[in-house]
Amino acid sequence: MKHICPICQYDELFEEPYDEDGVGSDEICPCCGFQFGCDDFPEKEEQIKNWRKKWIASGCKWFSCTRTAPSN
């Protein structure tokens, strides 16, 4: 099963971003840098939308220094 980031659609997260109760995994997406359960506080849907806009506006840069970006 693939775990997909709701911000950037990166599909190689180690865990589901949110569990069935909507609690964040605390994982940081290596693609966009969003931390589930932290960067989405206090209004999850609004924060996700805002982070996506900022990430796109900044050129969709790869966030992680330790994980290699996929070729596509």
All heavy atoms as TSV, in Angstrom:
chain	resi	resn	atom	element	x	y	z
A	1	MET	N	N	0.841	-1.183	0.000
A	1	MET	CA	C	0.000	0.000	0.000
A	1	MET	C	C	0.882	1.242	0.000
A	1	MET	O	O	1.828	1.347	0.763
A	1	MET	CB	C	-0.897	-0.019	1.229
A	1	MET	CG	C	-1.636	1.280	1.434
A	1	MET	SD	S	-2.636	1.296	2.919
A	1	MET	CE	C	-4.216	1.204	2.162
A	2	LYS	N	N	0.563	2.181	-0.857
A	2	LYS	CA	C	1.311	3.429	-0.918
A	2	LYS	C	C	0.701	4.445	0.033
A	2	LYS	O	O	-0.509	4.511	0.194
A	2	LYS	CB	C	1.306	3.977	-2.339
A	2	LYS	CG	C	2.103	3.129	-3.295
A	2	LYS	CD	C	2.279	3.829	-4.604
A	2	LYS	CE	C	3.184	2.999	-5.479
A	2	LYS	NZ	N	3.850	3.786	-6.465
A	3	HIS	N	N	1.576	5.230	0.645
A	3	HIS	CA	C	1.147	6.299	1.542
A	3	HIS	C	C	1.456	7.620	0.833
A	3	HIS	O	O	2.626	7.920	0.546
A	3	HIS	CB	C	1.877	6.203	2.877
A	3	HIS	CG	C	1.726	4.865	3.530
A	3	HIS	ND1	N	0.502	4.354	3.904
A	3	HIS	CD2	C	2.634	3.929	3.849
A	3	HIS	CE1	C	0.672	3.165	4.441
A	3	HIS	NE2	N	1.965	2.873	4.417
A	4	ILE	N	N	0.413	8.378	0.551
A	4	ILE	CA	C	0.523	9.558	-0.311
A	4	ILE	C	C	0.349	10.848	0.482
A	4	ILE	O	O	-0.569	10.991	1.276
A	4	ILE	CB	C	-0.539	9.480	-1.431
A	4	ILE	CG1	C	-0.320	8.198	-2.250
A	4	ILE	CG2	C	-0.486	10.710	-2.322
A	4	ILE	CD1	C	-1.428	7.900	-3.229
A	5	CYS	N	N	1.249	11.802	0.221
A	5	CYS	CA	C	1.178	13.117	0.858
A	5	CYS	C	C	0.012	13.907	0.261
A	5	CYS	O	O	-0.083	14.044	-0.967
A	5	CYS	CB	C	2.487	13.864	0.631
A	5	CYS	SG	S	2.461	15.559	1.271
A	6	PRO	N	N	-0.871	14.457	1.100
A	6	PRO	CA	C	-1.984	15.257	0.574
A	6	PRO	C	C	-1.554	16.632	0.057
A	6	PRO	O	O	-2.324	17.302	-0.613
A	6	PRO	CB	C	-2.920	15.396	1.779
A	6	PRO	CG	C	-2.042	15.245	2.962
A	6	PRO	CD	C	-0.945	14.312	2.551
A	7	ILE	N	N	-0.325	17.030	0.329
A	7	ILE	CA	C	0.175	18.321	-0.150
A	7	ILE	C	C	0.702	18.192	-1.576
A	7	ILE	O	O	0.263	18.878	-2.481
A	7	ILE	CB	C	1.332	18.837	0.747
A	7	ILE	CG1	C	0.989	18.822	2.226
A	7	ILE	CG2	C	1.800	20.217	0.280
A	7	ILE	CD1	C	-0.117	19.702	2.657
A	8	CYS	N	N	1.689	17.308	-1.753
A	8	CYS	CA	C	2.428	17.241	-3.015
A	8	CYS	C	C	2.201	15.960	-3.803
A	8	CYS	O	O	2.739	15.805	-4.897
A	8	CYS	CB	C	3.918	17.397	-2.721
A	8	CYS	SG	S	4.603	16.054	-1.716
A	9	GLN	N	N	1.443	15.012	-3.235
A	9	GLN	CA	C	1.139	13.725	-3.863
A	9	GLN	C	C	2.341	12.783	-3.928
A	9	GLN	O	O	2.306	11.783	-4.657
A	9	GLN	CB	C	0.528	13.912	-5.260
A	9	GLN	CG	C	-0.748	14.731	-5.255
A	9	GLN	CD	C	-1.812	14.157	-4.344
A	9	GLN	OE1	O	-2.221	13.021	-4.533
A	9	GLN	NE2	N	-2.247	14.909	-3.367
A	10	TYR	N	N	3.405	13.066	-3.188
A	10	TYR	CA	C	4.529	12.129	-3.099
A	10	TYR	C	C	3.986	10.821	-2.536
A	10	TYR	O	O	3.281	10.817	-1.530
A	10	TYR	CB	C	5.617	12.715	-2.196
A	10	TYR	CG	C	6.801	11.817	-1.989
A	10	TYR	CD1	C	7.687	11.570	-3.030
A	10	TYR	CD2	C	7.037	11.215	-0.763
A	10	TYR	CE1	C	8.785	10.741	-2.845
A	10	TYR	CE2	C	8.131	10.391	-0.568
A	10	TYR	CZ	C	9.005	10.163	-1.616
A	10	TYR	OH	O	10.086	9.345	-1.423
A	11	ASP	N	N	4.321	9.700	-3.184
A	11	ASP	CA	C	3.674	8.439	-2.824
A	11	ASP	C	C	4.599	7.411	-2.166
A	11	ASP	O	O	4.349	6.213	-2.246
A	11	ASP	CB	C	2.986	7.826	-4.035
A	11	ASP	CG	C	3.947	7.415	-5.133
A	11	ASP	OD1	O	5.164	7.649	-5.004
A	11	ASP	OD2	O	3.473	6.857	-6.129
A	12	GLU	N	N	5.633	7.871	-1.491
A	12	GLU	CA	C	6.529	6.947	-0.812
A	12	GLU	C	C	6.731	7.312	0.665
A	12	GLU	O	O	7.819	7.119	1.219
A	12	GLU	CB	C	7.870	6.874	-1.538
A	12	GLU	CG	C	7.744	6.239	-2.917
A	12	GLU	CD	C	9.077	6.042	-3.601
A	12	GLU	OE1	O	10.074	5.764	-2.906
A	12	GLU	OE2	O	9.114	6.186	-4.829
A	13	LEU	N	N	5.698	7.845	1.303
A	13	LEU	CA	C	5.784	8.093	2.734
A	13	LEU	C	C	5.890	6.756	3.458
A	13	LEU	O	O	5.383	5.737	2.986
A	13	LEU	CB	C	4.547	8.843	3.227
A	13	LEU	CG	C	4.321	10.246	2.669
A	13	LEU	CD1	C	2.988	10.796	3.172
A	13	LEU	CD2	C	5.455	11.177	3.052
A	14	PHE	N	N	6.536	6.750	4.607
A	14	PHE	CA	C	6.675	5.518	5.387
A	14	PHE	C	C	5.362	5.125	6.059
A	14	PHE	O	O	5.108	3.955	6.284
A	14	PHE	CB	C	7.761	5.671	6.456
A	14	PHE	CG	C	9.139	5.839	5.881
A	14	PHE	CD1	C	9.956	6.867	6.313
A	14	PHE	CD2	C	9.633	4.975	4.916
A	14	PHE	CE1	C	11.237	7.017	5.802
A	14	PHE	CE2	C	10.908	5.120	4.396
A	14	PHE	CZ	C	11.714	6.149	4.847
A	15	GLU	N	N	4.523	6.114	6.395
A	15	GLU	CA	C	3.260	5.865	7.094
A	15	GLU	C	C	2.136	6.648	6.427
A	15	GLU	O	O	2.389	7.600	5.701
A	15	GLU	CB	C	3.349	6.343	8.551
A	15	GLU	CG	C	4.451	5.732	9.363
A	15	GLU	CD	C	4.482	6.318	10.766
A	15	GLU	OE1	O	3.411	6.380	11.409
A	15	GLU	OE2	O	5.555	6.731	11.202
A	16	GLU	N	N	0.891	6.269	6.753
A	16	GLU	CA	C	-0.252	7.079	6.337
A	16	GLU	C	C	-0.105	8.444	7.015
A	16	GLU	O	O	0.240	8.500	8.202
A	16	GLU	CB	C	-1.570	6.441	6.785
A	16	GLU	CG	C	-2.044	5.330	5.905
A	16	GLU	CD	C	-2.510	5.821	4.547
A	16	GLU	OE1	O	-2.987	6.961	4.400
A	16	GLU	OE2	O	-2.389	5.031	3.611
A	17	PRO	N	N	-0.374	9.545	6.307
A	17	PRO	CA	C	-0.249	10.856	6.930
A	17	PRO	C	C	-1.165	11.018	8.151
A	17	PRO	O	O	-0.781	11.637	9.138
A	17	PRO	CB	C	-0.645	11.828	5.828
A	17	PRO	CG	C	-0.474	11.074	4.557
A	17	PRO	CD	C	-0.705	9.640	4.888
A	18	TYR	N	N	-2.371	10.455	8.074
A	18	TYR	CA	C	-3.358	10.557	9.154
A	18	TYR	C	C	-3.993	9.195	9.393
A	18	TYR	O	O	-4.250	8.458	8.448
A	18	TYR	CB	C	-4.441	11.577	8.797
A	18	TYR	CG	C	-3.873	12.957	8.575
A	18	TYR	CD1	C	-3.628	13.425	7.300
A	18	TYR	CD2	C	-3.552	13.772	9.654
A	18	TYR	CE1	C	-3.074	14.682	7.092
A	18	TYR	CE2	C	-2.990	15.026	9.462
A	18	TYR	CZ	C	-2.755	15.470	8.174
A	18	TYR	OH	O	-2.191	16.707	7.982
A	19	ASP	N	N	-4.272	8.900	10.648
A	19	ASP	CA	C	-4.956	7.645	10.947
A	19	ASP	C	C	-6.459	7.821	10.772
A	19	ASP	O	O	-6.923	8.895	10.366
A	19	ASP	CB	C	-4.592	7.123	12.347
A	19	ASP	CG	C	-5.096	7.984	13.493
A	19	ASP	OD1	O	-5.968	8.874	13.282
A	19	ASP	OD2	O	-4.637	7.767	14.629
A	20	GLU	N	N	-7.224	6.787	11.084
A	20	GLU	CA	C	-8.679	6.828	10.872
A	20	GLU	C	C	-9.381	7.877	11.725
A	20	GLU	O	O	-10.498	8.283	11.421
A	20	GLU	CB	C	-9.299	5.447	11.109
A	20	GLU	CG	C	-9.104	4.896	12.505
A	20	GLU	CD	C	-7.774	4.188	12.715
A	20	GLU	OE1	O	-7.029	3.938	11.750
A	20	GLU	OE2	O	-7.459	3.889	13.873
A	21	ASP	N	N	-8.726	8.357	12.781
A	21	ASP	CA	C	-9.290	9.417	13.618
A	21	ASP	C	C	-8.807	10.808	13.205
A	21	ASP	O	O	-9.149	11.802	13.834
A	21	ASP	CB	C	-8.933	9.176	15.086
A	21	ASP	CG	C	-9.557	7.897	15.631
A	21	ASP	OD1	O	-10.716	7.596	15.253
A	21	ASP	OD2	O	-8.881	7.200	16.415
A	22	GLY	N	N	-7.968	10.883	12.162
A	22	GLY	CA	C	-7.457	12.155	11.681
A	22	GLY	C	C	-6.216	12.647	12.410
A	22	GLY	O	O	-5.796	13.780	12.230
A	23	VAL	N	N	-5.613	11.771	13.215
A	23	VAL	CA	C	-4.406	12.140	13.961
A	23	VAL	C	C	-3.195	12.000	13.046
A	23	VAL	O	O	-3.027	10.973	12.375
A	23	VAL	CB	C	-4.242	11.251	15.219
A	23	VAL	CG1	C	-2.957	11.571	15.948
A	23	VAL	CG2	C	-5.443	11.420	16.132
A	24	GLY	N	N	-2.347	13.026	13.016
A	24	GLY	CA	C	-1.175	13.030	12.152
A	24	GLY	C	C	-0.103	12.052	12.603
A	24	GLY	O	O	0.051	11.774	13.790
A	25	SER	N	N	0.664	11.552	11.643
A	25	SER	CA	C	1.696	10.542	11.903
A	25	SER	C	C	2.992	11.126	12.459
A	25	SER	O	O	3.848	10.391	12.904
A	25	SER	CB	C	2.028	9.812	10.601
A	25	SER	OG	O	2.647	10.701	9.675
A	26	ASP	N	N	3.171	12.428	12.400
A	26	ASP	CA	C	4.402	13.143	12.769
A	26	ASP	C	C	5.510	12.960	11.734
A	26	ASP	O	O	6.599	13.506	11.890
A	26	ASP	CB	C	4.918	12.764	14.164
A	26	ASP	CG	C	4.032	13.309	15.272
A	26	ASP	OD1	O	3.453	14.400	15.089
A	26	ASP	OD2	O	3.914	12.644	16.306
A	27	GLU	N	N	5.260	12.191	10.672
A	27	GLU	CA	C	6.258	12.042	9.603
A	27	GLU	C	C	6.379	13.364	8.856
A	27	GLU	O	O	5.408	14.104	8.699
A	27	GLU	CB	C	5.838	10.934	8.634
A	27	GLU	CG	C	6.850	10.694	7.535
A	27	GLU	CD	C	6.516	9.506	6.646
A	27	GLU	OE1	O	5.523	8.799	6.904
A	27	GLU	OE2	O	7.259	9.298	5.682
A	28	ILE	N	N	7.580	13.654	8.384
A	28	ILE	CA	C	7.820	14.830	7.556
A	28	ILE	C	C	7.962	14.342	6.119
A	28	ILE	O	O	8.782	13.473	5.822
A	28	ILE	CB	C	9.095	15.566	7.994
A	28	ILE	CG1	C	8.944	16.075	9.430
A	28	ILE	CG2	C	9.409	16.718	7.026
A	28	ILE	CD1	C	10.211	16.637	10.028
A	29	CYS	N	N	7.171	14.905	5.229
A	29	CYS	CA	C	7.246	14.523	3.826
A	29	CYS	C	C	8.604	14.955	3.274
A	29	CYS	O	O	8.956	16.139	3.355
A	29	CYS	CB	C	6.123	15.178	3.029
A	29	CYS	SG	S	6.198	14.792	1.256
A	30	PRO	N	N	9.369	14.025	2.686
A	30	PRO	CA	C	10.673	14.401	2.160
A	30	PRO	C	C	10.584	15.286	0.914
A	30	PRO	O	O	11.540	15.974	0.577
A	30	PRO	CB	C	11.322	13.057	1.817
A	30	PRO	CG	C	10.180	12.152	1.559
A	30	PRO	CD	C	9.088	12.602	2.491
A	31	CYS	N	N	9.434	15.300	0.290
A	31	CYS	CA	C	9.251	16.098	-0.918
A	31	CYS	C	C	8.927	17.559	-0.599
A	31	CYS	O	O	9.649	18.454	-1.003
A	31	CYS	CB	C	8.167	15.471	-1.775
A	31	CYS	SG	S	7.889	16.332	-3.325
A	32	CYS	N	N	7.863	17.788	0.169
A	32	CYS	CA	C	7.419	19.167	0.422
A	32	CYS	C	C	7.755	19.688	1.820
A	32	CYS	O	O	7.625	20.871	2.081
A	32	CYS	CB	C	5.926	19.301	0.172
A	32	CYS	SG	S	4.885	18.404	1.354
A	33	GLY	N	N	8.154	18.803	2.734
A	33	GLY	CA	C	8.558	19.222	4.072
A	33	GLY	C	C	7.446	19.367	5.078
A	33	GLY	O	O	7.686	19.781	6.216
A	34	PHE	N	N	6.233	19.004	4.737
A	34	PHE	CA	C	5.090	19.121	5.643
A	34	PHE	C	C	5.157	18.044	6.706
A	34	PHE	O	O	5.377	16.874	6.401
A	34	PHE	CB	C	3.789	18.986	4.851
A	34	PHE	CG	C	2.549	19.331	5.607
A	34	PHE	CD1	C	2.117	20.641	5.692
A	34	PHE	CD2	C	1.790	18.344	6.219
A	34	PHE	CE1	C	0.956	20.960	6.367
A	34	PHE	CE2	C	0.625	18.647	6.900
A	34	PHE	CZ	C	0.211	19.967	6.976
A	35	GLN	N	N	4.980	18.421	7.988
A	35	GLN	CA	C	4.955	17.443	9.074
A	35	GLN	C	C	3.514	17.233	9.522
A	35	GLN	O	O	2.874	18.136	10.051
A	35	GLN	CB	C	5.808	17.878	10.253
A	35	GLN	CG	C	5.859	16.820	11.335
A	35	GLN	CD	C	6.812	17.151	12.460
A	35	GLN	OE1	O	7.368	18.241	12.539
A	35	GLN	NE2	N	7.004	16.206	13.345
A	36	PHE	N	N	3.031	16.017	9.320
A	36	PHE	CA	C	1.656	15.666	9.649
A	36	PHE	C	C	1.491	15.607	11.165
A	36	PHE	O	O	2.241	14.942	11.849
A	36	PHE	CB	C	1.279	14.334	9.001
A	36	PHE	CG	C	1.607	14.315	7.543
A	36	PHE	CD1	C	2.729	13.654	7.079
A	36	PHE	CD2	C	0.837	15.013	6.644
A	36	PHE	CE1	C	3.053	13.667	5.740
A	36	PHE	CE2	C	1.153	15.039	5.305
A	36	PHE	CZ	C	2.266	14.359	4.853
A	37	GLY	N	N	0.512	16.356	11.675
A	37	GLY	CA	C	0.277	16.417	13.108
A	37	GLY	C	C	0.936	17.621	13.750
A	37	GLY	O	O	0.775	17.869	14.936
A	38	CYS	N	N	1.694	18.379	12.979
A	38	CYS	CA	C	2.377	19.565	13.507
A	38	CYS	C	C	2.066	20.789	12.637
A	38	CYS	O	O	1.504	21.760	13.127
A	38	CYS	CB	C	3.881	19.315	13.556
A	38	CYS	SG	S	4.820	20.692	14.222
A	39	ASP	N	N	2.436	20.723	11.354
A	39	ASP	CA	C	2.234	21.864	10.455
A	39	ASP	C	C	0.777	22.078	10.082
A	39	ASP	O	O	0.446	23.085	9.459
A	39	ASP	CB	C	3.064	21.679	9.182
A	39	ASP	CG	C	4.554	21.774	9.451
A	39	ASP	OD1	O	4.947	22.575	10.322
A	39	ASP	OD2	O	5.319	21.033	8.812
A	40	ASP	N	N	-0.086	21.161	10.471
A	40	ASP	CA	C	-1.498	21.256	10.125
A	40	ASP	C	C	-2.350	21.819	11.267
A	40	ASP	O	O	-3.564	21.788	11.210
A	40	ASP	CB	C	-2.037	19.896	9.706
A	40	ASP	CG	C	-1.639	18.785	10.658
A	40	ASP	OD1	O	-1.184	19.088	11.772
A	40	ASP	OD2	O	-1.772	17.624	10.279
A	41	PHE	N	N	-1.707	22.355	12.275
A	41	PHE	CA	C	-2.426	22.893	13.430
A	41	PHE	C	C	-2.634	24.382	13.242
A	41	PHE	O	O	-1.734	25.061	12.763
A	41	PHE	CB	C	-1.615	22.629	14.709
A	41	PHE	CG	C	-2.317	23.053	15.953
A	41	PHE	CD1	C	-3.300	22.268	16.510
A	41	PHE	CD2	C	-2.002	24.252	16.548
A	41	PHE	CE1	C	-3.961	22.667	17.654
A	41	PHE	CE2	C	-2.651	24.670	17.685
A	41	PHE	CZ	C	-3.631	23.870	18.239
A	42	PRO	N	N	-3.739	24.980	13.561
A	42	PRO	CA	C	-4.911	24.444	14.205
A	42	PRO	C	C	-6.003	24.001	13.235
A	42	PRO	O	O	-6.904	23.268	13.596
A	42	PRO	CB	C	-5.420	25.610	15.044
A	42	PRO	CG	C	-5.079	26.820	14.231
A	42	PRO	CD	C	-3.776	26.451	13.534
A	43	GLU	N	N	-5.957	24.417	11.985
A	43	GLU	CA	C	-7.025	24.119	11.017
A	43	GLU	C	C	-6.440	23.293	9.872
A	43	GLU	O	O	-5.886	23.841	8.925
A	43	GLU	CB	C	-7.619	25.429	10.502
A	43	GLU	CG	C	-8.828	25.301	9.651
A	43	GLU	CD	C	-10.012	24.730	10.396
A	43	GLU	OE1	O	-10.257	25.108	11.547
A	43	GLU	OE2	O	-10.693	23.875	9.805
A	44	LYS	N	N	-6.548	21.969	9.961
A	44	LYS	CA	C	-5.863	21.047	9.055
A	44	LYS	C	C	-6.089	21.361	7.580
A	44	LYS	O	O	-5.134	21.519	6.827
A	44	LYS	CB	C	-6.261	19.611	9.370
A	44	LYS	CG	C	-5.561	18.611	8.480
A	44	LYS	CD	C	-5.708	17.161	8.891
A	44	LYS	CE	C	-7.048	16.702	9.229
A	44	LYS	NZ	N	-7.146	15.272	9.527
A	45	GLU	N	N	-7.325	21.435	7.142
A	45	GLU	CA	C	-7.604	21.642	5.715
A	45	GLU	C	C	-7.040	22.964	5.204
A	45	GLU	O	O	-6.487	23.030	4.102
A	45	GLU	CB	C	-9.105	21.551	5.438
A	45	GLU	CG	C	-9.688	20.176	5.702
A	45	GLU	CD	C	-9.015	19.073	4.918
A	45	GLU	OE1	O	-8.722	19.266	3.721
A	45	GLU	OE2	O	-8.781	17.999	5.503
A	46	GLU	N	N	-7.154	23.999	5.998
A	46	GLU	CA	C	-6.630	25.314	5.608
A	46	GLU	C	C	-5.109	25.306	5.550
A	46	GLU	O	O	-4.509	25.861	4.623
A	46	GLU	CB	C	-7.117	26.391	6.586
A	46	GLU	CG	C	-6.819	27.795	6.139
A	46	GLU	CD	C	-7.543	28.209	4.867
A	46	GLU	OE1	O	-8.624	27.663	4.571
A	46	GLU	OE2	O	-7.021	29.082	4.158
A	47	GLN	N	N	-4.467	24.664	6.513
A	47	GLN	CA	C	-3.013	24.597	6.541
A	47	GLN	C	C	-2.482	23.772	5.362
A	47	GLN	O	O	-1.467	24.136	4.771
A	47	GLN	CB	C	-2.514	24.009	7.857
A	47	GLN	CG	C	-2.803	24.887	9.064
A	47	GLN	CD	C	-2.166	26.250	8.957
A	47	GLN	OE1	O	-2.755	27.185	8.412
A	47	GLN	NE2	N	-0.973	26.376	9.455
A	48	ILE	N	N	-3.147	22.690	5.033
A	48	ILE	CA	C	-2.755	21.879	3.882
A	48	ILE	C	C	-2.837	22.711	2.607
A	48	ILE	O	O	-1.917	22.716	1.785
A	48	ILE	CB	C	-3.621	20.600	3.780
A	48	ILE	CG1	C	-3.205	19.616	4.878
A	48	ILE	CG2	C	-3.536	19.964	2.393
A	48	ILE	CD1	C	-4.094	18.393	5.001
A	49	LYS	N	N	-3.923	23.429	2.437
A	49	LYS	CA	C	-4.109	24.275	1.257
A	49	LYS	C	C	-3.033	25.362	1.179
A	49	LYS	O	O	-2.438	25.586	0.121
A	49	LYS	CB	C	-5.498	24.923	1.300
A	49	LYS	CG	C	-5.865	25.674	0.041
A	49	LYS	CD	C	-7.178	26.434	0.151
A	49	LYS	CE	C	-8.300	25.613	0.728
A	49	LYS	NZ	N	-9.570	26.364	0.817
A	50	ASN	N	N	-2.757	26.010	2.300
A	50	ASN	CA	C	-1.748	27.073	2.334
A	50	ASN	C	C	-0.347	26.537	2.066
A	50	ASN	O	O	0.440	27.160	1.347
A	50	ASN	CB	C	-1.782	27.806	3.675
A	50	ASN	CG	C	-3.012	28.657	3.845
A	50	ASN	OD1	O	-3.647	29.053	2.867
A	50	ASN	ND2	N	-3.374	28.930	5.080
A	51	TRP	N	N	-0.008	25.385	2.667
A	51	TRP	CA	C	1.324	24.804	2.465
A	51	TRP	C	C	1.528	24.452	0.993
A	51	TRP	O	O	2.596	24.691	0.430
A	51	TRP	CB	C	1.497	23.566	3.344
A	51	TRP	CG	C	2.931	23.133	3.475
A	51	TRP	CD1	C	3.666	22.429	2.560
A	51	TRP	CD2	C	3.803	23.385	4.568
A	51	TRP	NE1	N	4.929	22.213	3.027
A	51	TRP	CE2	C	5.042	22.799	4.269
A	51	TRP	CE3	C	3.646	24.049	5.780
A	51	TRP	CZ2	C	6.123	22.849	5.134
A	51	TRP	CZ3	C	4.727	24.087	6.637
A	51	TRP	CH2	C	5.945	23.504	6.317
A	52	ARG	N	N	0.487	23.864	0.379
A	52	ARG	CA	C	0.570	23.509	-1.045
A	52	ARG	C	C	0.833	24.743	-1.899
A	52	ARG	O	O	1.701	24.726	-2.783
A	52	ARG	CB	C	-0.702	22.816	-1.507
A	52	ARG	CG	C	-0.648	22.402	-2.981
A	52	ARG	CD	C	-1.935	21.751	-3.485
A	52	ARG	NE	N	-2.207	20.524	-2.768
A	52	ARG	CZ	C	-3.306	20.315	-2.034
A	52	ARG	NH1	N	-4.226	21.258	-1.918
A	52	ARG	NH2	N	-3.495	19.165	-1.422
A	53	LYS	N	N	0.110	25.823	-1.626
A	53	LYS	CA	C	0.302	27.062	-2.390
A	53	LYS	C	C	1.727	27.582	-2.255
A	53	LYS	O	O	2.354	27.974	-3.235
A	53	LYS	CB	C	-0.686	28.136	-1.919
A	53	LYS	CG	C	-2.087	27.940	-2.396
A	53	LYS	CD	C	-2.971	29.057	-1.871
A	53	LYS	CE	C	-4.414	28.810	-2.197
A	53	LYS	NZ	N	-5.296	29.857	-1.630
A	54	LYS	N	N	2.249	27.598	-1.017
A	54	LYS	CA	C	3.614	28.084	-0.777
A	54	LYS	C	C	4.645	27.186	-1.452
A	54	LYS	O	O	5.622	27.665	-2.021
A	54	LYS	CB	C	3.902	28.156	0.726
A	54	LYS	CG	C	3.161	29.251	1.430
A	54	LYS	CD	C	3.479	29.210	2.914
A	54	LYS	CE	C	2.533	30.080	3.701
A	54	LYS	NZ	N	2.752	29.978	5.148
A	55	TRP	N	N	4.448	25.862	-1.355
A	55	TRP	CA	C	5.378	24.912	-1.948
A	55	TRP	C	C	5.424	25.088	-3.467
A	55	TRP	O	O	6.498	25.127	-4.069
A	55	TRP	CB	C	4.964	23.490	-1.559
A	55	TRP	CG	C	5.828	22.411	-2.101
A	55	TRP	CD1	C	7.113	22.130	-1.739
A	55	TRP	CD2	C	5.466	21.467	-3.108
A	55	TRP	NE1	N	7.576	21.053	-2.458
A	55	TRP	CE2	C	6.579	20.623	-3.308
A	55	TRP	CE3	C	4.318	21.238	-3.847
A	55	TRP	CZ2	C	6.568	19.583	-4.216
A	55	TRP	CZ3	C	4.307	20.191	-4.746
A	55	TRP	CH2	C	5.421	19.387	-4.932
A	56	ILE	N	N	4.269	25.227	-4.094
A	56	ILE	CA	C	4.207	25.433	-5.545
A	56	ILE	C	C	4.836	26.773	-5.917
A	56	ILE	O	O	5.625	26.855	-6.859
A	56	ILE	CB	C	2.752	25.330	-6.053
A	56	ILE	CG1	C	2.273	23.878	-5.941
A	56	ILE	CG2	C	2.639	25.827	-7.503
A	56	ILE	CD1	C	0.781	23.689	-6.182
A	57	ALA	N	N	4.509	27.816	-5.175
A	57	ALA	CA	C	5.051	29.152	-5.453
A	57	ALA	C	C	6.575	29.191	-5.327
A	57	ALA	O	O	7.237	29.973	-6.016
A	57	ALA	CB	C	4.420	30.184	-4.519
A	58	SER	N	N	7.127	28.320	-4.472
A	58	SER	CA	C	8.583	28.304	-4.292
A	58	SER	C	C	9.286	27.398	-5.310
A	58	SER	O	O	10.493	27.190	-5.235
A	58	SER	CB	C	8.945	27.859	-2.876
A	58	SER	OG	O	8.659	26.485	-2.703
A	59	GLY	N	N	8.526	26.831	-6.233
A	59	GLY	CA	C	9.120	26.026	-7.295
A	59	GLY	C	C	9.100	24.530	-7.048
A	59	GLY	O	O	9.818	23.778	-7.715
A	60	CYS	N	N	8.302	24.081	-6.081
A	60	CYS	CA	C	8.160	22.645	-5.785
A	60	CYS	C	C	9.505	21.985	-5.503
A	60	CYS	O	O	9.802	20.890	-5.985
A	60	CYS	CB	C	7.448	21.915	-6.926
A	60	CYS	SG	S	5.825	22.564	-7.321
A	61	LYS	N	N	10.318	22.646	-4.709
A	61	LYS	CA	C	11.659	22.139	-4.410
A	61	LYS	C	C	11.615	20.934	-3.478
A	61	LYS	O	O	10.806	20.877	-2.557
A	61	LYS	CB	C	12.497	23.241	-3.773
A	61	LYS	CG	C	12.724	24.399	-4.707
A	61	LYS	CD	C	13.484	25.502	-4.029
A	61	LYS	CE	C	13.590	26.689	-4.974
A	61	LYS	NZ	N	13.989	27.886	-4.287
A	62	TRP	N	N	12.510	19.979	-3.723
A	62	TRP	CA	C	12.652	18.796	-2.881
A	62	TRP	C	C	13.166	19.234	-1.523
A	62	TRP	O	O	14.132	19.994	-1.416
A	62	TRP	CB	C	13.608	17.808	-3.542
A	62	TRP	CG	C	13.747	16.525	-2.797
A	62	TRP	CD1	C	14.791	16.174	-2.002
A	62	TRP	CD2	C	12.830	15.429	-2.769
A	62	TRP	NE1	N	14.587	14.922	-1.474
A	62	TRP	CE2	C	13.381	14.436	-1.935
A	62	TRP	CE3	C	11.600	15.179	-3.357
A	62	TRP	CZ2	C	12.750	13.226	-1.681
A	62	TRP	CZ3	C	10.982	13.973	-3.110
A	62	TRP	CH2	C	11.545	13.018	-2.287
A	63	PHE	N	N	12.546	18.765	-0.456
A	63	PHE	CA	C	12.856	19.204	0.904
A	63	PHE	C	C	14.001	18.441	1.571
A	63	PHE	O	O	14.881	19.013	2.196
A	63	PHE	CB	C	11.593	19.090	1.770
A	63	PHE	CG	C	11.816	19.437	3.212
A	63	PHE	CD1	C	11.879	20.756	3.602
A	63	PHE	CD2	C	11.964	18.442	4.157
A	63	PHE	CE1	C	12.092	21.080	4.936
A	63	PHE	CE2	C	12.176	18.755	5.485
A	63	PHE	CZ	C	12.244	20.077	5.880
A	64	SER	N	N	14.006	17.123	1.447
A	64	SER	CA	C	14.932	16.279	2.205
A	64	SER	C	C	16.373	16.395	1.757
A	64	SER	O	O	16.672	16.407	0.555
A	64	SER	CB	C	14.495	14.814	2.117
A	64	SER	OG	O	15.385	13.987	2.836
A	65	CYS	N	N	17.270	16.414	2.737
A	65	CYS	CA	C	18.707	16.381	2.467
A	65	CYS	C	C	19.242	14.956	2.503
A	65	CYS	O	O	20.360	14.704	2.070
A	65	CYS	CB	C	19.456	17.207	3.504
A	65	CYS	SG	S	19.054	18.953	3.475
A	66	THR	N	N	18.447	14.024	3.048
A	66	THR	CA	C	18.924	12.659	3.210
A	66	THR	C	C	18.259	11.650	2.276
A	66	THR	O	O	18.836	10.608	2.016
A	66	THR	CB	C	18.719	12.181	4.662
A	66	THR	OG1	O	17.324	12.273	5.003
A	66	THR	CG2	C	19.538	13.021	5.631
A	67	ARG	N	N	17.070	11.948	1.793
A	67	ARG	CA	C	16.396	11.043	0.850
A	67	ARG	C	C	16.493	11.638	-0.544
A	67	ARG	O	O	16.292	12.838	-0.741
A	67	ARG	CB	C	14.929	10.842	1.245
A	67	ARG	CG	C	14.805	9.972	2.494
A	67	ARG	CD	C	13.394	9.821	2.972
A	67	ARG	NE	N	12.578	9.017	2.097
A	67	ARG	CZ	C	11.294	8.774	2.341
A	67	ARG	NH1	N	10.706	9.275	3.425
A	67	ARG	NH2	N	10.586	8.030	1.514
A	68	THR	N	N	16.789	10.805	-1.497
A	68	THR	CA	C	16.966	11.237	-2.876
A	68	THR	C	C	15.621	11.447	-3.554
A	68	THR	O	O	14.730	10.618	-3.424
A	68	THR	CB	C	17.776	10.190	-3.670
A	68	THR	OG1	O	19.000	9.958	-2.971
A	68	THR	CG2	C	18.069	10.654	-5.072
A	69	ALA	N	N	15.526	12.535	-4.297
A	69	ALA	CA	C	14.295	12.831	-5.031
A	69	ALA	C	C	14.109	11.805	-6.152
A	69	ALA	O	O	15.087	11.388	-6.786
A	69	ALA	CB	C	14.372	14.231	-5.624
A	70	PRO	N	N	12.860	11.405	-6.430
A	70	PRO	CA	C	12.622	10.504	-7.552
A	70	PRO	C	C	12.938	11.197	-8.869
A	70	PRO	O	O	12.910	12.430	-8.962
A	70	PRO	CB	C	11.136	10.167	-7.439
A	70	PRO	CG	C	10.559	11.160	-6.514
A	70	PRO	CD	C	11.659	11.752	-5.709
A	71	SER	N	N	13.209	10.433	-9.870
A	71	SER	CA	C	13.603	11.002	-11.167
A	71	SER	C	C	12.472	11.768	-11.849
A	71	SER	O	O	12.711	12.632	-12.664
A	71	SER	CB	C	14.114	9.906	-12.099
A	71	SER	OG	O	13.102	8.941	-12.298
A	72	ASN	N	N	11.221	11.452	-11.485
A	72	ASN	CA	C	10.086	12.131	-12.119
A	72	ASN	C	C	9.552	13.213	-11.218
A	72	ASN	O	O	8.489	13.676	-11.322
A	72	ASN	CB	C	9.003	11.128	-12.495
A	72	ASN	CG	C	8.488	10.356	-11.290
A	72	ASN	OD1	O	9.010	10.496	-10.189
A	72	ASN	ND2	N	7.486	9.547	-11.505
